[in-house]
Amino acid sequence: MSGITPTGYNTVNPFVFAEDATALGGFLQRVFHAVETADARTIDRDGLVLHSEYRIGDSVVMIVDRKPGWPWMPATLQVYVDDLGGTLRQAEAEGGRVVTRPTPFFGAQFSRLVDPWSNVWWLYQQDADWTGDEEWETEDPADAGWESTPELDYIHDTIVEFLPTLRDPRAD
């Protein structure tokens, strides 16, 4: 990878289109303790948010208002949190819905939630004592990377069942 990443940014930074960028930013502030970069907020000539930035930990999430006629594009974002249960409770209080309840997953507790804008958040709370030595093992090369357990089946099944139910919130 060549080039220079600006200070304060990562190599990859998510850009989310929302019906109400300011409201989604508030959700991020209340649920993930995001901090808005006020100088980055740009309002377009039509009054919609053309650009805004919210820092969550060491990452920046950029949010813009979707313009009329732009397609609906829900985001899927991965976030490591310190308190998975507290994060989920706050998200539910803010109108989010748990899609996958906390489940052990390779050295972490894993959960998914959908926010009121239909973005899907993949949340991880890393176990402090995890070494990373656990491997995905299988005897059948056709199943490489997949070992069925009740936890993995649940994690798999919840997203497979949920995603087809996602609908453009503007259509309601």
N, C-alpha and C positions, 0 to 999 in steps of 0.2 A: 504494500500500500504506500503510495507516495503522497506527498503534500504535507501541509502543516495544519494540525487541528487547532483552532483558536482556544486560548485560555478559557477554561470554564465549560467547554463543550467536550463531548465524547466523539469518537469516530462516527457513530450512528446516533442520531437524535430523532425521536418520533415527531411527526407533524400530524395533528389531528384536526379534522374538519368537523364542526359542530353547528347545531342550530342556534346555540347561544353560547358563544365562546366564553363570555364573562361568567355565566352560570357554571359552565364546566370547570373553569378556573377556580371558582369558589369551592366546588366539590373537591377538587384536588387539594386545595388549601385545608379544608376541614378533615378530609379522610387521610391524606398522605402528608400533611404538614408542609405542603408545597409553599414556596416563596415566589411571588411574582417579581419578575424583573421589570419594574415600572417603566424604565427608559425604552424597553423594547416594544411596548404597546403602540400599535399604529392603527389609526382609524381611517378607513377608506372614505372617498368622497360620498359614498352612499350611506355613511354612518355605521357600517358594519366593521367588525374587527378584522383588519387585514393581517395582523400579526400580533401575537402575544406569547410570552415565555414564562414558564413556571418551573422552578428548580425543585426537584425531589431528590434529596440526597446529593449524589454527585452527577445527576443527569438533568437534562433540560427537555421538557415537553413543550412543543410549540403548538398553539391552538389558534385557529382562525374561524370566522363565521363562514358557513357555507352560503354561497351566493344563490339566489333563485335560479333554478335550472341546472345547478351542479348536481351530480349524482350523489346518492347516499353512500357513504363509505365508512362503515364502522371500523374502528381501530381495535387491534388486539395488542395489549401491552403487558410486559412482564415487569413485576416490581418485587424487590426483596424488602421485607418489612421486619421490624423488630418485635411487633406484637400482632400476630395474625388475628387472634380473636378480637382484640380491640379495634383493629382496622376494619374487620367485617361488621362489627356492631355499628361503628360510625358510618360506614358505607350504607348499611341498611337504614339507619336513621336519616340519611340524606337521599333516600329513594332508590338505592342500589338493591340488587337481589343476588343472593348467593346461588351460583349455578353448581358448584362442586364444593361440598363442605370440606373442612380441613381433613386431610388424609396424609399419612406418612408416604414420603416419596423420596427415595435415595438421599437420605441425610437432611431432609427438610420436611416441614409440614406444608402441604400444597393445597391451594383453594382457588376457585375462580369466582368472579362476580361480574355482573353486568351493571353498568351505570345507567342513569335515566336517559342517556343519549344513545344507548345500545352499544357502547364500547365494551369489550370484554377484557377484564383484567386478570392476569395469571399471577397469583400472589404466592410468594415463597417466604417462609420463615426458616432460615437455616438452623439445623441442630448444632449447638456449640461443640459437641464432641465428635462430629462427623469428620472422618479422615479423607473421604473421597476414594477409598480403596475398593468400594463395592463396585462390581462390574455386572453388566447385563450378560448373563450366560445362558446358552441354549445348546442343545445337542443337535438340533436340526438347522442346517445353514439357511434354509428357507425362512426360518423364524428369527434370524439374526437380529439382535437388538430388542427382542420381545420375549419376556418370560411372564406368562400369565400368573397373576396373583389376584386375590380379591380386591386389593387396593388399586392395582394397575387397571384391572377391568372396570372398576368404578370410575376412575379418572377418565379412562377412554370413553366409556359409555355415556357419561354426563355431557361431554362436549359433542359427541356424535349425535346425541338426542337433542341437545339444545340448539346448535347452530342452525338447523333447518327452521327453527321457530322464529329466528330473528326477522323482524320486519322494519321497514323504514318508518320511524316514528311520525313522520309527516303524513303518512297515509292513514293514520288513525283519526 
